[in-house]
Amino acid sequence: MGSTMQYPSIDWLAITPLIILLAGMMLNLVLAALTRPWPRAWYALGTVELAVAAVIVEMFLWHDIGRDGSRVVINDALSIDHFTVLCWIGIAGALALVSLSTADYLRREQLDGPEVYALYICAAIGAMIMTAANDMVVLFLGLETLSIALYVLAASHRRRTESQESGLKYFILGGFASAFLLYGIALLYGSTGTTNISEMGRVLGDQVFLKGDDAMLLAGVALLLVGLAFKVAVVPFHFWTPDVYQGAPTPVTAFMASVGKLAAFATMARILLVALPTRIEDWRPVVWVLAVLSVVVGSVMAVVQTDVKRMLAYSSISHAGFIMIGIEAAGHAGDEDGVPSVLLYLLIYSVLVIGTFTVVSLVSRTGDSGSDLGSFRGLGRQRPALALAMTVFLLAQAGMPATSGFIAKFGVITSAASNESYAIAIIAMVASVIAAVLYLRIMISMWLNDAEAGDDARESVRVPFTANVVITLATIFTLLVGVFPGWLIDAARTAASFAR
């Protein structure tokens, strides 16, 4: 009778970025409901301000961790370490860039603004919870928060049938993926007696399984990998990606390809390396196969497409395979390059894909349906600066030197080679050469293809201020990291350890 409930202590600094975004999302919806309609760019600027505020707090948190060390907070539910904070900075930066890119899109398509930005923020909160989760239940809640927001965003262009179709496909297949993941979590809980990721690693480190006694555990690991493979879109769990990327509003596609992939891969790395380090010999061969299939199938299928959004969708599958190479390398004993190469690739690719899809959004013109190769024909003559920026993004995705993409691909291939995984490194380099044909096709269409009948009647490509800011920042980042990569590599190496 006299006992009192014991509440977990709260580290308020650790969760301040989440609080900022949550409060901003609620304020966005309340003001939108109670005031006259605002200019659509105001919602974008408000979202950017929230993202910048979150990044500032995350910088303080980075310094705090460097001084006092990593920790788990709120009854061991969240891990606050450099890995988490660097992912949070990447998510907040992507949120800001995509919000600016969306402003003109909503104006051009005559769509409502407040709900889209609220869903962006909601998805970012879910992604941040995923990357920090130290408990499988918390991880699943973050995953569903991210996923449900993305389902609605994919179908948010109500006048485009393709958008409605992409949202429905994403919802159905995403539901299957969540079911696999949840069943895997249940089996792991049955095997270890805990859902805490750090504790699960300790329990498995102390247990000795006799032959056949670990069937439930292996089934849980397998189902968990299937669920995560759906979320990161690696072969053979990639089938939803081309249709969803093509049908969703183009800025939403950029958000899925950046924030969605960053959160899912960061979650995969934490689970495999913190909860399941004793089962490396079981999951690493699977990751190896998924990586090889993804880089090969993604590169080959991208080359034969005629729609640029589908090309970039298959390209994203190939890039996911490169990231899987880094995770496979991290599974080798004594490896020091795997996790940094994964983080580096995720941050670089997030900026690259946002810049690329921003250009695609502008070229798609009103209706968001002109994303075939012919829509890019003559762009170099009409908008040479825009075509030049797109060329930089494409060369970076191809892994050309002096661009950030070269640093990203060099990092994961080096990590594989340093662990004597020469076969996967060679396959990745060959696939990268094949994928270069894809990027070359787009560049040829922009710079070399002659005008055809009817091209003059097309709507001209406009470059509004907000989209120009996004493209400029993404181009500067791509070239800056390509020429001076040391600062980002150092940050990724600092963030390579996990709180346990």
C-alpha positions in Angstrom: 0.0 0.0 0.0 2.7 2.4 0.9 4.9 1.6 -2.1 5.4 4.2 -4.8 5.8 3.7 -8.5 9.4 4.1 -9.6 9.8 6.1 -12.8 13.0 5.9 -15.0 15.2 8.9 -14.8 15.2 11.1 -17.9 18.3 12.4 -19.6 16.6 15.5 -21.1 19.6 16.6 -23.2 19.6 13.2 -24.9 16.0 13.4 -26.1 15.9 17.2 -26.7 16.2 16.8 -30.5 13.2 14.5 -30.5 11.2 16.9 -28.3 12.0 19.8 -30.7 10.7 17.9 -33.7 7.7 16.6 -31.9 6.7 20.0 -30.6 7.3 21.6 -34.0 5.1 19.0 -35.7 2.2 19.6 -33.2 2.6 23.4 -33.5 2.6 23.0 -37.3 -0.8 21.2 -37.3 -2.4 23.4 -34.7 -1.4 26.6 -36.5 -2.5 25.2 -39.8 -5.9 24.3 -38.4 -6.6 27.6 -36.5 -5.1 30.2 -38.9 -5.7 31.3 -42.5 -3.7 29.4 -45.1 0.0 30.3 -45.2 2.2 30.6 -48.2 3.5 27.0 -48.8 7.2 28.1 -48.5 6.5 29.2 -44.9 5.9 25.6 -43.8 9.2 24.6 -45.5 11.1 27.4 -43.7 9.5 26.4 -40.4 10.6 22.8 -40.9 14.1 23.8 -41.8 14.3 25.9 -38.6 13.2 22.9 -36.5 15.9 20.7 -38.3 18.6 23.3 -37.7 17.6 23.6 -34.0 17.8 19.8 -33.7 21.3 19.8 -35.3 22.5 22.5 -32.9 21.4 20.4 -29.9 22.9 17.3 -31.5 26.3 19.1 -31.8 26.2 19.8 -28.0 25.2 16.2 -27.5 28.2 15.1 -29.6 30.5 17.1 -27.4 28.9 15.9 -24.2 29.4 12.2 -25.3 33.0 13.0 -26.2 33.5 14.3 -22.6 31.4 12.0 -20.5 31.2 8.9 -22.7 28.3 7.0 -24.3 25.3 5.9 -22.3 21.9 4.2 -22.4 19.0 6.2 -21.1 15.3 5.9 -20.2 15.5 2.5 -18.6 18.0 1.3 -21.2 15.6 2.0 -24.0 17.8 4.4 -26.1 21.5 4.3 -26.8 23.1 7.7 -26.8 26.5 7.4 -28.5 28.4 9.1 -31.4 26.8 6.5 -33.8 23.3 7.7 -32.8 24.1 11.4 -32.9 25.8 11.2 -36.3 22.8 9.4 -37.7 20.5 12.1 -36.1 22.5 14.9 -37.8 22.2 13.1 -41.1 18.4 12.7 -40.6 17.9 16.3 -39.6 20.0 17.5 -42.5 18.0 15.4 -45.0 14.7 16.7 -43.4 15.8 20.3 -44.0 16.9 19.7 -47.6 13.8 17.7 -48.6 11.5 20.3 -47.0 13.1 23.0 -49.1 12.8 20.8 -52.2 9.1 20.2 -51.5 8.1 23.9 -51.2 8.0 24.6 -55.0 6.6 21.1 -55.7 3.5 21.7 -53.6 3.0 25.1 -55.2 3.4 23.8 -58.7 1.1 20.8 -58.1 -1.4 22.9 -56.1 -1.3 20.5 -53.1 -1.8 21.3 -49.4 1.4 22.0 -47.4 1.0 21.5 -43.6 0.2 17.8 -43.6 3.1 16.9 -45.8 5.6 18.7 -43.6 4.0 17.2 -40.4 4.4 13.8 -42.0 8.1 14.5 -42.9 8.8 15.5 -39.2 6.9 12.4 -37.9 8.9 10.1 -40.2 12.1 11.8 -39.1 11.2 11.2 -35.4 10.5 7.5 -36.2 13.9 7.3 -38.0 15.7 8.9 -35.0 14.1 6.5 -32.6 15.1 3.6 -34.8 18.8 4.6 -35.0 18.9 5.1 -31.2 16.8 2.1 -30.1 18.4 -0.2 -27.5 15.3 -2.3 -27.2 13.5 -4.3 -29.9 10.1 -3.0 -28.9 11.2 0.6 -29.1 12.8 -0.1 -32.4 9.6 -1.5 -33.8 7.6 1.5 -32.6 10.1 3.8 -34.3 10.0 1.7 -37.5 6.2 1.8 -37.6 6.2 5.6 -37.0 8.5 6.0 -39.9 6.7 3.5 -42.1 3.2 4.7 -41.7 4.2 8.3 -42.4 6.0 7.1 -45.6 2.9 5.1 -46.7 0.8 8.3 -46.5 3.4 10.5 -48.1 3.8 8.1 -51.0 0.0 8.4 -51.7 -0.2 12.1 -51.0 -0.6 13.3 -54.6 -4.3 12.8 -54.7 -4.7 13.6 -58.4 -2.2 11.1 -59.6 -3.3 7.5 -59.9 0.4 6.4 -59.8 0.8 8.0 -56.4 -2.2 6.2 -55.0 -1.0 2.9 -56.4 2.5 3.4 -55.0 1.2 4.2 -51.5 -1.0 1.0 -51.6 1.9 -1.2 -52.8 4.2 0.2 -50.2 1.6 -0.3 -47.5 0.9 -3.9 -48.3 4.5 -5.0 -48.8 5.7 -2.9 -45.8 3.1 -4.6 -43.7 4.5 -8.0 -44.7 8.0 -6.8 -43.9 6.9 -5.6 -40.4 5.3 -8.9 -39.7 8.5 -10.8 -40.5 10.4 -8.4 -38.3 8.0 -8.7 -35.4 8.0 -12.5 -35.6 11.8 -12.5 -35.6 11.8 -10.3 -32.6 9.4 -12.7 -30.8 11.6 -15.7 -31.6 14.7 -13.9 -30.3 12.9 -12.9 -27.2 11.9 -16.6 -26.7 15.5 -17.6 -27.1 17.1 -15.0 -24.9 14.4 -13.9 -22.5 14.9 -10.2 -23.3 14.1 -7.6 -25.9 17.0 -5.3 -24.8 19.6 -5.3 -27.6 22.6 -4.9 -25.4 21.4 -7.5 -22.9 20.6 -9.9 -25.8 24.2 -9.7 -26.8 25.4 -10.4 -23.3 23.0 -13.4 -22.9 24.0 -14.9 -26.2 27.7 -14.5 -25.2 27.1 -16.5 -22.0 25.0 -19.2 -23.5 26.3 -22.4 -25.0 24.0 -24.1 -27.5 24.2 -27.8 -28.2 23.5 -29.1 -31.7 20.0 -28.3 -32.6 19.2 -26.3 -29.5 19.5 -23.0 -31.3 16.8 -23.6 -34.0 14.5 -21.0 -32.5 17.3 -18.5 -32.4 18.4 -19.1 -36.0 14.8 -18.8 -37.1 14.5 -15.5 -35.3 17.7 -14.2 -36.9 16.5 -15.3 -40.3 13.1 -13.6 -40.0 14.7 -10.5 -38.6 17.1 -10.3 -41.6 14.1 -10.7 -44.0 12.2 -7.9 -42.4 15.2 -5.5 -42.4 16.1 -6.6 -46.0 12.6 -5.5 -47.1 13.2 -2.1 -45.4 16.6 -1.4 -47.0 15.4 -2.8 -50.4 18.1 -5.4 -51.2 17.6 -8.2 -53.7 15.5 -10.4 -53.6 13.3 -8.2 -51.3 13.4 -5.2 -53.6 10.3 -5.6 -55.7 8.4 -2.7 -54.2 11.1 -0.2 -54.8 10.8 0.7 -58.6 7.1 1.1 -58.6 7.0 3.1 -55.3 9.9 5.3 -56.3 8.3 6.0 -59.7 4.7 6.6 -58.4 5.4 8.6 -55.2 5.8 12.4 -55.4 9.4 13.0 -56.3 10.4 14.9 -53.1 8.9 12.0 -51.1 11.0 9.6 -53.2 14.1 11.6 -52.2 13.0 11.4 -48.5 12.5 7.6 -48.7 15.8 7.1 -50.4 17.7 9.2 -47.8 16.1 9.1 -44.4 14.4 5.7 -44.9 17.6 4.0 -45.9 19.8 5.7 -43.3 17.5 4.6 -40.5 17.1 1.1 -41.7 20.8 0.4 -42.3 21.8 2.0 -39.0 19.3 -0.2 -37.3 20.6 -3.3 -39.1 24.2 -2.5 -38.1 23.3 -2.0 -34.4 21.2 -5.2 -34.2 23.8 -7.4 -36.0 26.8 -6.0 -34.2 25.4 -5.4 -30.7 22.7 -8.0 -30.2 24.1 -10.8 -32.5 27.9 -10.6 -32.5 28.2 -14.2 -31.3 26.1 -15.3 -34.3 28.3 -13.6 -36.9 29.1 -16.9 -38.7 25.3 -17.4 -39.2 24.3 -14.0 -40.5 27.5 -12.9 -42.3 27.2 -15.4 -45.2 23.6 -14.2 -45.7 24.7 -10.6 -45.8 27.4 -11.5 -48.3 24.9 -13.1 -50.7 22.4 -10.2 -50.3 25.2 -7.7 -51.1 26.4 -9.5 -54.2 22.8 -10.0 -55.6 22.0 -6.3 -54.9 25.0 -4.7 -56.6 24.7 -7.0 -59.6 20.9 -7.0 -60.1 20.5 -3.4 -59.3 23.2 -2.3 -61.7 22.1 -4.5 -64.6 18.4 -3.7 -64.2 19.0 0.1 -63.9 20.8 0.1 -67.3 17.8 -1.3 -69.2 15.2 1.2 -67.8 13.8 4.1 -69.8 12.3 6.1 -66.9 14.8 8.1 -64.8 13.0 7.5 -61.5 13.0 3.8 -62.1 16.7 4.0 -63.1 17.5 5.7 -59.8 15.3 3.2 -58.0 17.4 0.3 -59.2 20.5 2.4 -58.7 19.5 2.7 -55.0 19.3 -1.1 -54.8 22.9 -1.3 -56.1 23.9 1.3 -53.6 22.2 -0.7 -50.8 24.4 -3.6 -51.9 27.5 -1.5 -51.4 26.4 -0.6 -47.9 25.8 -4.3 -47.2 29.4 -4.9 -48.2 30.4 -2.6 -45.3 28.2 -4.4 -42.9 29.6 -7.8 -44.0 33.1 -6.4 -43.5 32.1 -5.2 -40.0 31.3 -8.8 -39.1 35.0 -9.9 -39.4 37.0 -10.1 -36.1 39.2 -7.1 -35.5 37.6 -5.0 -38.3 37.9 -1.2 -37.9 36.7 0.0 -41.2 33.3 -1.6 -41.7 31.1 0.5 -39.5 32.8 3.8 -40.5 32.4 2.9 -44.2 28.7 2.2 -43.7 28.1 5.6 -41.9 30.2 7.4 -44.5 28.2 5.9 -47.4 24.9 6.6 -45.7 25.6 10.3 -45.1 27.1 10.8 -48.6 24.4 8.9 -50.4 21.6 10.8 -48.5 22.8 14.2 -49.9 23.5 12.8 -53.3 20.0 11.3 -53.7 18.3 14.4 -52.5 20.1 16.6 -55.0 19.5 14.1 -57.8 15.7 13.8 -57.2 15.4 17.6 -56.8 16.6 17.9 -60.3 14.3 15.1 -61.5 11.4 16.9 -59.8 12.1 20.1 -61.7 12.5 18.3 -65.0 9.2 16.3 -64.4 7.4 19.6 -64.7 3.7 20.1 -63.7 2.0 16.8 -63.2 5.2 15.1 -62.0 5.0 12.6 -64.8 7.8 13.7 -67.2 10.6 11.6 -65.7 11.4 9.6 -68.9 14.8 10.0 -70.6 13.2 12.2 -73.3 12.2 14.8 -70.6 16.0 15.4 -70.0 16.7 15.9 -73.7 18.3 19.3 -74.3 18.5 20.3 -70.6 22.1 21.2 -71.1 21.1 23.9 -73.6 18.1 25.2 -71.7 19.4 25.1 -68.2 23.2 24.5 -68.3 23.8 25.1 -64.6 21.0 22.6 -63.7 22.4 20.0 -66.1 25.9 20.6 -64.7 24.7 20.0 -61.1 22.9 16.8 -62.3 26.1 15.7 -64.0 28.0 16.1 -60.7 25.5 14.0 -58.9 25.5 11.3 -61.5 29.3 11.2 -61.6 29.4 10.9 -57.8 26.9 8.0 -57.9 29.1 6.4 -60.4 32.1 6.7 -58.0 34.2 9.1 -60.0 37.3 10.6 -58.3 37.0 14.1 -56.8 33.4 13.5 -55.8 31.9 12.2 -52.5 30.7 9.0 -54.2 34.3 7.9 -54.9 35.0 8.3 -51.1 31.9 6.3 -50.2 32.6 3.4 -52.6 36.3 3.4 -51.9 35.6 3.1 -48.2 33.4 0.0 -48.4 35.6 -1.8 -51.0 38.7 -1.0 -48.9 36.9 -2.5 -45.8 36.1 -5.6 -47.8 39.6 -6.0 -49.2 41.2 -5.4 -45.8 39.3 -8.4 -44.5 40.4 -10.5 -47.5 36.9 -10.5 -49.0 38.4 -10.0 -52.4 35.6 -11.7 -54.4 32.9 -9.3 -53.2 35.2 -6.3 -53.7 35.9 -7.4 -57.3 32.2 -8.0 -58.0 31.3 -4.6 -56.6 33.9 -2.8 -58.8 32.6 -4.6 -61.9 29.0 -3.8 -61.0 30.0 -0.1 -60.5 31.4 -0.1 -64.1 28.1 -1.5 -65.4 26.1 1.1 -63.4 28.2 3.8 -65.0 26.4 3.1 -68.3 23.1 4.2 -66.6 24.5 7.5 -65.5 26.1 8.0 -68.9 22.7 7.5 -70.6 21.2 10.4 -68.6 24.2 12.6 -69.3 24.0 11.9 -73.0 20.3 12.8 -73.0 21.0 16.1 -71.3 24.0 17.2 -73.3 24.2 15.5 -76.6 20.7 14.4 -77.8 19.2 16.6 -80.5 15.8 18.2 -80.0 12.9 16.3 -81.5 9.5 17.4 -82.8 7.3 18.7 -80.0 10.1 19.6 -77.6 9.5 23.3 -78.1 5.9 22.8 -76.9 6.9 21.4 -73.6 6.6 23.4 -70.4 10.0 25.1 -69.7 12.0 23.9 -66.7 11.9 26.4 -63.9 14.4 26.5 -61.0 12.8 28.2 -58.0 14.8 29.7 -55.2 14.2 26.9 -52.6 15.1 24.1 -55.1 18.2 26.1 -56.2 19.4 26.3 -52.6 19.0 22.5 -52.2 20.9 21.8 -55.5 23.6 24.3 -54.7 24.2 22.9 -51.1 24.2 19.3 -52.4 26.6 20.1 -55.1 29.0 21.9 -52.8 28.8 19.0 -50.3 29.5 16.5 -53.0 32.6 18.3 -54.3 33.8 19.3 -50.9 33.8 15.8 -49.5 35.3 14.5 -52.7 38.3 16.9 -52.4 38.5 17.2 -48.6 37.0 14.1 -47.1 39.1 14.0 -43.9 36.7 15.7 -41.6 33.8 13.4 -42.5 35.9 10.3 -42.4 37.1 11.3 -38.9 33.5 11.9 -37.7 32.5 8.4 -39.1 35.5 6.8 -37.3 34.6 8.5 -34.1 31.0 7.2 -34.4 32.0 3.6 -35.1 31.4 2.4 -31.5 28.1 1.5 -29.8 26.9 2.2 -26.3 26.2 -1.2 -24.6 
